[in-house]
Amino acid sequence: MNEGKIIAIRGVVVDVKFPEKETPQVYEALIVEDKLILETELILAPGHIKALAMGSTDGLKRGMKVKNTAQPITVPIGEKTLGRIFNVLGETIDEKTKLTGLTRQSIHKNAPTLAQQAVEKNIFETGIKIIDLIAPFIKGGKVAVFGGAGTGKTVLIQEMIHNVAKEHGGVSVFAGVGERSREGNDLWLEMKATKVIDKTALVFGQMNEPPSNRLRVALAGITMAEYFRDQKNMDVLLFIDNIFRFAQAGSEVSALLGRIPSAVGYQPTLASELAALEERITSTNRGSITSIQAVYVPADDYTDPAPVATFAHLDASLSLDRALAEQALYPAIDALTSSSRALDQEIVGEEHYQVARQVLKTLQRYKDLQDIIAILGMEELSDEDKLTVQRARKIQRFLTQPMAVAEPFTGRAGKYVPIAETVQGFKEILEGKHDDKTEMSFYMVGNIEDVK
C-alpha cells in the first residue's frame, strides 16, 4: 500500500501528502492508522490531495500515517443485506452478527446508458387514494414529497414502505440521509412490528454524523438497490429521507474544500452532484428502481435552490400543505399543487383521467369561491356553486385516509385502496350519488363502501 501523511485538517477535510508518483485517484479510499476512512476528493498537485473523513476527525493530528487502499468505498450487496442496518461504509450497525463473505460494490457507478433503459410506462399502485388519483407513480420513476417541518413527510414514506411490503411483496431500500436518529430508530422498530423489515435494507448517515457521511449515504443506498434491479431482475423501491440533507451536506463540504459558494450559500456543483445521484435511479430492461424522496423545504420556500434543483429530475411531486395539516386532513397533500407526468389518458386510461381532472376542477372552483364565502357567506352563492362547494368539501375529506403506520397513535386501522376503487369512489361523489350524506362521513375512510 502507498503511504502518505496528514499535513492539514480543516473540519472533515484532511490534506494528505503522498510521494508524487503515488498520488491516489479521485474517490479512492484511504485509511488513517487502520481506523478512520478518508475519501480522495481533490488533487491539488502531484502527491497533494484533499480527502473527506468518513467519521469524526477528533484526535487526528499532522504527521499521522495514511495508507491508500487503491479502491473506492464499497458496500455489501445481496439478499443478506435485507433486514439489516448499515452505515455509509457498509458496516452493520444493528448490533447483530457481522456479515462476512458478501460481494461488495463501489458506491460510485455510472448511470445506465439510454440503450439499457426501459421505455414502457406502467403505473405503480400505492394504495393511497390521493396519490393514485391525482399524482400516480410510474414504475422506475422519481417522486418527491415536498413539505416543511412537521407536515407528515416521514409518515407518508413509512406508509408506502408498509404498503409495498404487504401488498406487492417487493424489496425496499431505505437511505436515511441526515435525518434524526430518533426517526431512524422509530422506523426500525415500526418495521419489525409490521414484519416488513425482512424485505428492506436500511443504510443510515444521520444528522449527528459528519457531512461527508451524509453526502455519500444516498449513493450507498442506490448501489444496494441496483443489485436487486440488475442481478435479480426485480422492481425495487428506494426511499431517500431527506434529499435536502444531501444538498445541505454538499454545501458544508464544498466550503471546506475551498469552492466559491453559489446562490444562498449552496455549492456551485449542486446541479451536477444531484444529477449524478438521480440519473442512476431508473428502469432498465432487467428491472426498475422507483424512488420516493422526502424533500424538506426550508422555511416553506419553494424557490430555494435545493428543492428547485430536485424538481428537474422528477416524474411526480407531492406537495404537503401546512394549512391541510392544521385541519387534520391527512395525508396533507395539496391536490392542486401536486402533479405527475403519468396523469395522461395514454397511461392511466380515459375514465381515471377524466375523474381526476373533474376532481381538480371542483377543488379549484371551491378555492376561487373561498374569498366570497368568507366575506358574504354561503347564502350569496348560486345554487350551482353551493352544490360545487358541498361536493368539494366531501372530496377534500374523502382524500384523507387512515395510515397503517399511524394506527398506534390514532386508533384507526390503516386502509389500502386499489386504484379502481379510488376512481369509482370519486366518480360517484362527482355524479351526486352521495349528496345526501354528511361531510364527516367521508373523513378518514377507505373506499366509498366505507362511507355511511
C-alpha positions in Angstrom: 0.0 0.0 0.0 1.1 3.5 -0.9 1.7 5.6 2.3 1.4 9.3 2.9 0.9 11.6 5.9 -1.5 14.2 7.1 -0.4 17.8 6.6 -3.6 19.8 7.5 -7.0 19.2 9.0 -10.0 21.6 8.4 -13.2 20.1 9.9 -13.9 16.9 7.8 -11.5 17.9 5.1 -8.0 16.4 5.5 -4.9 17.4 3.4 -2.6 14.4 2.8 0.8 14.4 1.2 1.9 11.3 -0.8 5.1 10.7 -2.9 4.4 12.4 -6.3 4.4 9.1 -8.2 1.9 7.5 -5.7 -0.9 10.1 -5.9 -4.3 8.5 -5.2 -7.1 8.7 -7.7 -10.3 10.7 -7.0 -12.8 8.6 -4.9 -10.1 6.2 -3.7 -10.4 5.2 -0.1 -7.6 6.0 2.3 -7.1 4.6 5.9 -5.6 6.7 8.8 -3.6 4.3 11.0 -6.1 1.4 10.5 -9.0 3.4 11.9 -10.5 6.3 10.0 -11.5 6.0 6.4 -10.9 9.0 4.1 -12.1 9.5 0.5 -10.0 11.3 -2.0 -11.9 14.3 -3.3 -9.4 16.8 -4.9 -5.9 16.5 -6.3 -4.2 19.9 -5.7 -0.8 18.9 -7.1 1.1 15.7 -7.7 1.1 13.9 -4.3 -1.0 16.6 -2.6 -4.7 15.7 -2.1 -7.7 16.8 -0.2 -9.9 14.0 1.3 -13.2 13.8 3.1 -13.2 12.0 6.5 -15.9 9.3 6.8 -16.2 9.8 10.5 -15.1 12.1 13.3 -11.7 13.8 13.0 -11.3 14.1 16.7 -7.8 13.1 17.7 -6.3 13.4 14.3 -3.0 15.3 14.1 -0.5 16.3 11.5 2.1 13.7 10.6 -0.2 10.7 11.1 0.3 8.0 8.5 -2.3 7.4 5.8 -2.4 4.3 3.5 -4.1 4.2 0.1 -6.4 1.2 -0.4 -6.3 1.7 -4.2 -10.1 1.1 -4.3 -13.2 3.2 -3.7 -15.6 2.9 -0.8 -17.7 -0.2 -1.2 -20.9 -1.6 0.4 -22.2 -5.2 0.6 -24.9 -6.3 -1.9 -27.1 -9.3 -2.0 -30.1 -11.0 -0.3 -28.3 -11.0 3.1 -28.5 -7.2 3.3 -32.3 -7.4 3.8 -33.4 -6.9 7.4 -30.1 -5.2 8.3 -28.9 -1.7 9.0 -25.7 -0.3 7.5 -23.6 2.8 7.7 -22.1 4.6 4.7 -19.0 2.2 4.8 -21.2 -0.9 4.6 -20.7 -1.8 8.2 -23.6 -3.3 10.1 -24.8 -1.0 13.0 -27.8 -3.1 14.3 -25.7 -4.9 16.9 -26.5 -8.3 15.3 -23.9 -10.8 14.0 -21.4 -9.4 11.5 -21.9 -10.2 7.8 -19.0 -11.9 6.2 -18.2 -13.2 2.7 -20.6 -10.8 0.9 -19.8 -9.4 -2.5 -19.1 -5.6 -2.3 -19.5 -2.9 -4.9 -18.3 0.7 -5.3 -20.8 3.4 -4.3 -19.6 5.4 -7.3 -21.1 4.0 -10.6 -22.2 5.3 -13.9 -25.9 5.7 -14.7 -27.4 3.1 -17.2 -27.0 4.1 -20.8 -30.0 5.1 -22.9 -29.9 1.8 -24.7 -30.2 -0.1 -21.3 -33.2 2.0 -20.1 -36.8 0.8 -20.5 -39.3 3.0 -22.4 -42.5 1.3 -21.3 -44.6 3.2 -18.7 -46.5 1.3 -16.1 -48.4 2.7 -13.1 -47.2 1.7 -9.6 -50.2 1.4 -7.2 -49.6 2.8 -3.7 -53.0 2.2 -2.2 -53.1 5.8 -1.1 -56.2 7.4 -2.7 -54.9 11.0 -3.3 -51.6 9.8 -4.8 -53.2 7.1 -7.1 -55.8 9.5 -8.3 -54.1 12.9 -8.7 -50.3 12.1 -8.9 -49.9 8.4 -9.9 -46.4 6.9 -9.7 -44.6 5.4 -12.7 -42.5 2.2 -12.2 -38.9 3.3 -12.3 -39.9 6.9 -11.8 -38.7 9.5 -9.3 -41.2 11.0 -6.9 -40.6 13.8 -4.3 -42.6 14.5 -1.2 -42.1 18.3 -0.6 -43.1 19.9 2.7 -41.9 22.0 5.6 -41.2 20.6 9.1 -44.0 18.6 10.7 -46.3 18.3 7.6 -46.1 14.4 7.5 -43.3 13.5 5.0 -41.8 10.7 7.1 -45.2 9.1 8.0 -46.1 9.1 4.3 -42.9 7.4 3.3 -43.3 4.8 6.1 -46.8 4.1 4.9 -45.5 3.4 1.4 -42.8 1.1 2.7 -45.6 -0.8 4.6 -47.9 -1.0 1.5 -45.1 -2.2 -0.8 -44.0 -5.0 1.5 -47.6 -6.0 2.4 -49.4 -5.7 -0.9 -46.6 -6.1 -3.5 -44.2 -8.4 -1.7 -41.4 -6.2 -3.1 -38.0 -5.3 -1.9 -37.2 -1.8 -0.5 -34.0 0.0 0.3 -34.2 2.9 2.7 -31.4 5.6 2.8 -31.6 7.8 5.8 -29.8 11.0 4.8 -29.1 13.5 7.6 -32.4 12.9 9.4 -32.9 12.5 13.2 -31.5 9.3 14.8 -34.8 9.0 16.7 -36.7 8.7 13.4 -34.3 6.0 12.2 -34.9 4.1 15.4 -38.7 4.6 15.2 -38.6 3.3 11.6 -36.6 0.3 12.6 -39.0 -0.6 15.5 -42.0 0.0 13.3 -40.7 -2.2 10.5 -40.0 -5.0 13.0 -43.5 -4.6 14.4 -45.2 -4.7 11.0 -43.0 -7.6 9.8 -41.7 -5.6 6.7 -38.1 -5.5 7.9 -37.2 -8.8 6.2 -37.9 -7.1 2.8 -35.9 -3.9 3.5 -32.3 -3.0 3.6 -31.5 0.2 5.6 -28.5 2.5 5.3 -28.1 5.5 7.5 -26.0 8.6 7.7 -27.8 10.6 10.3 -27.9 14.2 11.5 -25.1 13.7 14.1 -22.7 12.3 11.5 -20.1 14.3 9.5 -21.3 16.0 6.3 -19.1 13.6 4.3 -21.2 10.6 5.5 -24.4 12.4 4.7 -23.1 13.2 1.2 -22.3 9.6 0.4 -25.0 7.6 2.1 -27.6 8.0 -0.6 -25.1 6.6 -3.1 -24.6 3.6 -0.8 -28.4 3.0 -0.8 -28.6 3.2 -4.6 -25.8 0.7 -5.0 -27.7 -1.8 -2.8 -30.9 -1.2 -4.8 -29.1 -1.7 -8.2 -28.1 -5.3 -7.2 -31.8 -6.3 -6.9 -32.7 -4.5 -10.2 -29.7 -5.6 -12.3 -28.9 -9.1 -10.9 -32.3 -10.3 -9.6 -34.5 -8.5 -12.3 -36.7 -7.0 -9.6 -38.8 -3.9 -9.2 -37.2 -2.1 -6.2 -38.4 0.8 -4.1 -35.7 3.2 -3.0 -36.7 5.6 -0.2 -34.5 8.6 0.5 -35.2 10.7 3.6 -34.2 13.5 3.1 -32.7 14.6 -0.2 -32.4 18.2 1.0 -29.9 17.0 3.6 -27.8 15.6 0.7 -27.6 19.1 -0.8 -27.0 20.6 2.7 -24.1 18.2 3.3 -22.7 19.1 -0.1 -22.7 22.8 0.8 -20.9 22.1 4.1 -18.2 20.1 2.4 -17.9 22.5 -0.5 -16.9 25.5 1.6 -14.3 23.4 3.4 -12.9 22.3 0.1 -12.4 26.0 -0.9 -15.1 26.2 -3.6 -16.8 29.6 -4.0 -20.4 29.4 -2.9 -23.3 29.8 -5.3 -26.8 31.2 -4.6 -27.9 31.1 -0.9 -24.6 29.6 0.0 -25.0 26.3 -1.8 -22.1 24.6 -3.6 -21.5 25.6 -7.2 -21.7 21.9 -8.1 -25.2 21.4 -6.7 -26.9 20.5 -10.0 -24.2 18.1 -11.2 -24.0 16.3 -7.8 -27.7 15.8 -7.7 -27.8 14.6 -11.3 -25.1 12.0 -10.6 -27.3 10.6 -7.9 -30.7 10.9 -9.6 -29.7 9.6 -13.0 -28.8 6.2 -11.5 -32.4 5.8 -10.4 -34.3 4.4 -13.5 -35.9 1.5 -15.2 -33.7 -0.8 -17.3 -34.5 -3.8 -19.5 -33.9 -6.0 -16.4 -35.9 -4.3 -13.7 -36.7 -0.9 -12.1 -35.9 1.3 -9.2 -38.8 3.5 -8.2 -37.6 6.3 -5.9 -39.6 8.1 -3.3 -37.7 11.1 -1.8 -38.7 13.4 1.0 -37.6 16.9 0.3 -37.5 19.4 3.3 -38.4 22.8 2.1 -36.5 25.4 4.2 -39.0 28.0 5.7 -41.6 26.7 3.2 -39.7 28.5 0.4 -40.1 26.6 -2.8 -37.7 28.9 -4.6 -34.7 27.6 -2.5 -32.0 26.2 -4.9 -32.1 22.7 -3.3 -35.8 22.0 -4.0 -35.6 23.8 -7.4 -32.6 21.5 -8.4 -34.6 18.4 -7.4 -37.7 19.4 -9.4 -35.9 19.0 -12.7 -35.5 15.2 -12.1 -39.0 14.3 -11.1 -41.8 12.3 -12.7 -44.2 13.2 -9.9 -44.2 15.7 -7.0 -46.4 15.6 -3.9 -46.7 18.9 -2.1 -47.6 18.8 1.6 -49.5 21.8 2.8 -49.4 23.1 6.4 -52.9 24.5 6.1 -54.3 21.0 5.4 -52.2 19.5 8.2 -53.6 22.1 10.6 -57.2 20.9 9.7 -56.1 17.3 10.3 -56.7 16.5 6.6 -54.0 13.7 6.4 -52.2 12.9 4.2 -51.8 16.7 3.9 -51.1 16.5 0.2 -52.3 19.6 -1.8 -54.1 18.1 -4.8 -53.9 21.4 -6.7 -50.1 21.9 -6.4 -49.1 18.1 -6.7 -48.6 16.7 -10.2 -47.5 13.7 -12.1 -46.4 13.1 -15.7 -48.3 9.8 -15.5 -51.7 11.6 -15.3 -52.2 11.1 -19.0 -55.0 9.3 -20.9 -52.5 7.0 -22.6 -51.1 5.8 -19.3 -53.9 5.8 -16.8 -56.9 5.4 -19.1 -59.7 7.7 -20.1 -62.0 7.2 -17.1 -59.2 7.8 -14.5 -58.0 10.9 -16.4 -61.5 12.5 -16.6 -62.4 11.8 -13.0 -59.0 13.2 -11.8 -59.5 16.3 -13.9 -63.0 16.8 -12.7 -61.9 16.5 -9.0 -59.2 19.1 -9.6 -61.7 21.4 -11.4 -64.1 21.1 -8.4 -61.4 21.8 -5.8 -60.1 24.8 -7.8 -63.6 26.3 -8.1 -64.0 25.9 -4.3 -60.7 27.6 -3.7 -61.8 30.5 -6.0 -65.1 30.9 -4.1 -63.5 30.9 -0.6 -63.0 34.7 -0.5 -66.7 35.3 -1.4 -67.8 32.8 1.3 -65.5 34.4 3.9 -66.9 37.9 3.2 -70.6 37.3 2.2 -71.3 33.8 3.4 -72.7 30.7 1.6 -76.1 32.3 1.1 -74.8 34.7 -1.6 -73.7 31.8 -3.9 -75.8 30.4 -6.8 -77.4 27.0 -6.3 -74.8 25.5 -8.7 -71.9 27.0 -6.7 -73.4 25.8 -3.4 -73.5 22.3 -4.8 -69.9 22.6 -6.1 -68.7 23.7 -2.6 -70.6 20.8 -0.9 -69.1 18.3 -3.2 -65.6 19.8 -3.0 -65.7 19.6 0.8 -66.7 15.9 0.6 -63.9 15.3 -1.9 -61.4 17.0 0.4 -62.4 14.7 3.3 -62.6 11.6 1.0 -59.0 12.4 0.0 -58.0 11.7 3.7 -57.1 8.1 4.6 -56.1 6.3 7.8 -52.5 5.1 7.8 -51.4 1.7 9.0 -48.2 3.1 10.5 -50.2 5.8 12.3 -52.6 3.3 13.9 -50.8 3.2 17.3 -51.5 6.9 18.0 -54.8 7.4 16.0 -56.5 4.2 16.9 -57.8 3.9 13.3 -56.9 0.8 11.3 -55.0 1.6 8.1 -56.7 1.2 4.7 -55.2 0.1 1.4 -57.4 1.2 -1.6 -56.9 -0.2 -5.1 -56.9 2.3 -7.9 -60.1 1.0 -9.5 -62.0 1.5 -6.2 -60.4 5.0 -5.8 -61.6 6.2 -9.2 -65.1 4.7 -8.7 -65.5 6.5 -5.3 -64.7 9.9 -6.7 -66.8 9.3 -9.8 -69.8 8.6 -7.6 -69.2 11.8 -5.5 -69.0 13.9 -8.7 -72.2 12.3 -10.1 -74.0 13.3 -6.9 -74.8 9.8 -5.7 -73.8 10.8 -2.2 -75.2 14.3 -2.0 -77.4 13.2 0.9 -74.5 12.2 3.2 -72.7 14.5 5.6 -69.2 15.8 5.0 -67.7 14.0 8.1 -68.9 10.6 6.9 -66.2 10.8 4.1 -63.5 11.6 6.6 -60.7 9.0 7.3 -62.4 6.1 5.4 -61.0 3.7 2.8 -63.2 3.1 -0.3 -66.7 4.6 -1.0 -68.3 1.5 0.6 -67.0 2.6 4.0 -69.0 5.9 3.8 -72.0 5.6 6.0 
